[in-house]
Amino acid sequence: MSENNSEYILVDNAEKMQLVLASLASSSKIAIDTEFVRISTLHPIVALVQLNDGVNTFLVDPIILPPEQMELFWNHLTESETLLIFFAMHEDLDLIKFYSGRLPKRVVDLQWMAGFMGLSPKLGLASLVEKILGITILKDQTTSIWMQRPLTPDQLRYGAVDVKYLIQVYDLMQHKLEELGNDDYFQQDLQLQVETAVVPFDPRLGYLKYHADCLTAFETAKLRELVNFRQRIAEEKNICLKHVVPNHLLIKLCQKSVRNQITLQKIGLHWKSIREYGVELIKLLNHPPASYDYDGILDHPIPSPECKGELAQKLFDIFNSFADERGIDHGVMTSHKRLGELIVYLASTSSDRQFLDYPYLLRSKWRLDLIRDVLIQYFPFEPLLRAENGKVD
C-alpha cells in the first residue's frame, strides 16, 4: 500500500496540506479521528489526524509537518463551517482544544447518536460499521506505537479505515433518527456534550468529583486544597494527575493525620511523589487556608432512604417507558447514580449547592420535561423545576 495510492494521502508537507485546507473549505461534512499518546501526560500529544471528505482520506502527520503548518491546520479546522463527524468525540475535542485553544464550530458524535436509534451507545466503531453497513473492518492497531516514525503500512491502513466509512454511517443514521422523530432530543444532548467536553478546571469546585459523604468540613477543605495543588503541578509539568497523587489516595490523605514523609509512605504514596512533593503536601494537609469558607459543606439534607428510593424508581420507570416508546436505548437516558445526584441536589439548600455536582438531567431540557411533574410533587417550592430551560438566573 503506497502512501499516495487511492486508499489515503499521507500529508507530510505544505503542498499536501493545501489539499486538506481546500477540503475543509469546500466540503459540507468531513469524518475525523485522531491518534494520540496520553499515558504519562496531562494533555494529549497528537500523533496523527485522519480526515475523510467522502472522496479522499487524508492522514495528517503532526510529527513530520513543521509547527507553522500544523498551526494553519488547527486554525482552519476550528474556523471551518464543515460538519465534523466523530466517533466517541470527547478525547478528540480535548485534543483539538489543547492544540488550537478552541473547539470546532459544528460536530456530531456517531457513538452517542447510536443510542437515539436504539443501538447501544457503548458500541465500538467496528461494531457500529458492521451493524449499519454490514462491513467488517479490522481494529488491530489500537495499542500501536503511534509516535514512532516512519509509520508502518498497517498503521496507515488502520488510520485510514477509522474514517473511511463514517460519512456513509452518518447519512444512514441521520435518516433513521429523523424517521424515528428523535433528532431534536439528540441535538439537545449533542450541544450538552460539546459544552461539557472540555470544561476548564475550577479551583473552587474541582474537588467535587472526588468528594465523599464521609468527610468532615475540615477534611473537605483539605481535599479541595489537595486537588488544586495536584492540578497545578500537573499543568505546570504536563504530567498525569496520578503521578502527583493518584485518585484512590485523595480521601485517605485527607482523613489521616499526616505529620511526616513516613506517614505518606504508609498511606501508599509513591516514593517519587514523596521526594518531589512531600514537604508541600505535609504543609498543605496540616494547614489549609484560614480563609476557606466552610459554610454549606457540613450537611446535605436529603429525603429518607424510603422516599429517595421511591422517587428514583418512579423517575427510572418514566425514562425507560419513554425510551421504549421512542426506540431509544436505555443507556442514553439515565442511571440510578444520576437520579441519586438529582434528588440530593434538589433536596439541598441553595448554600449547599456550590458543593454538589449540577445534575446532568437538569441540563437537558427534554429529560427534565419528562419528569418535571413528578419532581414538583416532592419539591413543590423548587424554582429550578419552574424555569422553562431547566435553569434559573
N, C-alpha and C positions, 0 to 999 in steps of 0.2 A: 504493500500500500504506500503509494507516494504521497508526500505532503501536499502536492499540487494536483492530485487527481480529483475525480468528481466527488469523492467522499467528503473532503474538507479542504480548507485553505488554512495553512499554518501561518498566522500573522506574526511575523518576526522582524518587519522593517517598516519604514514610513510609507512606502508605496502601497503595501498591502493594507496598512492601517487606513488609508484613504478609502479603500473599498468598504471597510467596516463603517466608517463615518458616513459614507454615502448611503449605505443600507439603513443606518439609524435615522437618517434624514428623510428617506423616501418610503420606508416600509410602514404598513399600518399595524403590524404586530411582529414581534420577534421573540423566539424562545431563547431562554438564557439559563445558564448554570455556571457554577464556579467550583474549582478545586482549590483547597487551601490547607494550610497547616495551622493547628491551634492546640498543639499538645502542651507546650510549655510557655505560651504567651497569653496575655490577657486579650489582646486584639488579634484577629486572624491575619496570617501572612498569605497573600494570594499567590497561587502557583499557575493558574490557568483560568481563562474566562471563555466559555463556549457560547456561541450565538448561532441561531438558525433563522433565516428570514423567509423560509418556505422554498427557497431556491438554492442558496448557498449556506454551508456551515463554516463558520469562522472559529478558529482556535487561537485566541489572543494570548501571546506568551509574554507575561509581565517580567519574567526573569531575563529574557533576551532584549526586549524593547527598552530603549532609553527612557528615563523618567519623564521627559517632556512629552513623549508620545503617549505614555500611559495617562498623564495628566489631561491631555487632549481627549483621550478616550473616556475617562471618567466624567469630564465636563459634558461631552456630547450625550453620554448615556443618561445622565440625570436631567439634562435640559430637553431631551427629545420628547415629543408628544406620542411616540410609538408606544403601543401597549406591550409591556414586557411580561412574558409568560414564564412563570417559575413553577417548579415542583418543590414544595416544602421551602418557602422563601425566607424564613426567619433569619437563618445564618447568612444567607446571601445578602439580604438587606443590611445586616450588621456590617458585613464586609464592605459593601458599597458606601455606606455611611462613613465608615472609618477612613476610606481612601479618598472620598470626594467631599465629605463634610455635609452631604445632603442625601435625600432619598430620591429615587426616580418618581416621575410625575404620575405614571399610570402603570399599575401592576395587577396581576391576577395570580392566584396560587391554586394549582390544579389539585393538590392534595386535600386542601380544605374544601374546595368546590365539590370533590367527590362525595363528601358527606351529605350534600344537599340534593344529590340524585340517588341516594340510597346505598352508596358504597361506603366502606369503612374509611374514615379519614386517616387511618393508620397504615393504609396500603402503601407499599413501596412503589417506586417508579416502574419497575419491570412488571409488577402485578397489574398496575393500572393500565399500562400499554397493552398487555395481553387481554385484559377484560374489555377494553374499548375497541381495540383494533384487531385483536386476535393474532398479534405479532409477538414472538418470543425474542427478547433481547438479553444479551449477556451482561451481567454486572460482576465481572471477575477482577476488576482493578480497584475496588473500593479502598483497600488498605495499601495501595501502591505508594511509592515514594515520589510524590509529585514535585519536589524541589530539585530533583536530580536533572541534569541535562547531559546529553540530549534525551528527550522523552522517547520511550520505546514505541514502535508501531502499535502495540497492544494498548498502551496508554492513550495514544492519539485516537485510536479507533473507539475506545471506551468513552473518551471525552466527546467525540462527535455523536455517538449514539445517544448520549444523555439528552441531547436537544433535538435530535433528528425528527422525532415523532410528536413533539409537544404541541405544535400548531394544529396538526390533524386531530389530536386528542382534545384540545381546547374547543375547536369548532364543533365537534360532535357533542361534547359535554355541555357547551353553552346552549346548543339547540335543545338538548334534553332538559336542561334547567328551566328554560323558558316554557317548554311544553308542560312541565310539572307546575309552573307558576311559583317557583321558589327563588327566582333570580333576585328579587328585592331583599329577601332575607339574607341571601349570600352576600349581596353588595354591602349591606349594613355591617355584616361580620367582617368582610374584607377591609372596609375602611377602619374598623376597630383593630384588625390585625396589623395594619400599617402603622396606625397611631401608637400601638404598644410594642412594635417590633424592636425599636431602638430607643429605649427610654433612658435618658441621662441619669446617672447615679445621683440621688438626692441625699445629702448628708443628714437631713432631718428624718428621713423615712426609709433610708436604705437598709436598715436593720430589720424591718418588719418581716421580711420573708424568712428570717431565721428565729424570730421571736417565739417563745414558748410560754404557755399559761403558767408554768411552774415558777417563773422568775419573779422576784420581788422588784419593787421600784428601783432600788439601788442596783440590783443585778441587771435590770433592763437598761439603766443608764450606762453601765459598763459595757453591755452588749453593743449599744449604739456607738460608743467611742471605739470599741474594738473593731467593729465592721468598717467604720470610717477610716481608721488607721490602716487596716488591711487594703482597702480600696486605694488609698493614696499611694501606698508603697507599690502596689501592682501597676497603677497608672504610670508612676514615675519610671519604673524599670521595665514595663511591659512584660510582666511575668504573670503566671496563673495565680489566682487568689489562693489556691491550695498550697502554693509554695511559700506563702507567708503564714497563713493559718488555715488548715482545712476546715470545711464546714462542720464536720462532726465534733470538733473540739471547741467551737464557739461557746456553746452553752456551758460546757464543763469549765472552761476558763473563767467564766463569769460567776459560777456558783462556788468555786473553790477559793480558798484564801491563798493567794499566790504571793509568797514572800521572797522567793529566790529562784534561781535557774534550775535548781534540783527539783522544785515543785513543778516547774514547766515540763521537765523531762518525765516525771512520774505521770503527769496528766496525758502525756503521749506526743508532745510537740517534738518535731524532728530537730536533731542537733544543729542542722544548718540554720534553721529558723531561730533557734535559741542563740546561736552565735551572732547572727545578723541583727535580730530584733529583741532579744531577751530583755535588755535593760529598759528599753522603751515600753515593752509590754508590761513589765512588772510595775513601772511607774503609772502607766495608764490604768491598770486593773485595780490599783490601790487608791488612786486619786483622780476620779473622773471630774470634769469641770464643775466647779461650785455653782456656776450659773445655770446648770441643767435644770430644766423645768419638769418637775415630777408630776405635775397636775395631769390627771387623766389616765395614768398608766397603772393605777393600783387595782381597780376592779372594773370588770366589764359585765354589767348586768345582762343576763340572757334568760330566755324563758326556761321553765323547768324542763328536765330531760324528756318528760312525757309530752309536754306541749311542743317542744322543739322537734321531737320525732314525728309527732302527728302532722305538724305543719310541713316538715320536709317531705313526708310521704305524699301529702296532697299535691305539693308542687311537682314532685317527681312524676306522679301519675299524669298531671296536666301536660307536662313536657313530652312524655312518652306517647300519650294519646295523640298530641299534635303531630309528632314525628311520624306516627303510623298513618295518619290521615294524609300527610303531605309527601310521603315517600322519602323522608329524611332519615338518615342513620342516627340512632340514639347517641352515638359518640360525639356528635357536634352540639347536642342540646345542653347537657349539664352533667353534674356528678353530685354525689352526696356531699363531697368535700365543699364544692362551690355553694351548695344550698346551705350548708352549715355556716360558711363565711357570710352569706347573705343575711341569715337570721341573726347572727351575732352583731353584724353591722347595724341592722335596723333597730335592734334592741338596745344599742348603746347610746349614751348621751352624746351631744354634739362635741363636748370637750374630749371624749374618748376617741372619737373617730379619726383624729390625726394619727392615732397609733394602730389603726386597723387598715387592712387592705380594702380599697374601694372595690366592692363586689363586681365581678365580671358581668353578672346578669343585669345589673343596673346600668351598665354602659351600653348594652344592646337594647334598643327601644323595643324591637319586636318581641324579645323574650320577656321584658318587663310588662308589656301589654298583655301577654298571655296570663300572667299570674297576679296582676295588679289587684283585681277584685278580692282574691283570697288573702293577699297580704294586708289589705286595708282592714280586714276583719280582725287581724291580730295587732296591727299597728295603725289604729284609726287617726292618730294625730301626726303621722309621719309625712312631712312636706315633700319628701322625695317621691312619694307614690302619687302625688298630685301634680307633679311637674310633667308637662307634655313630653319632654325629651328625656325623662328619667333623671334629670338633674335640676338643682335649684341654684341660682346665682348667689 
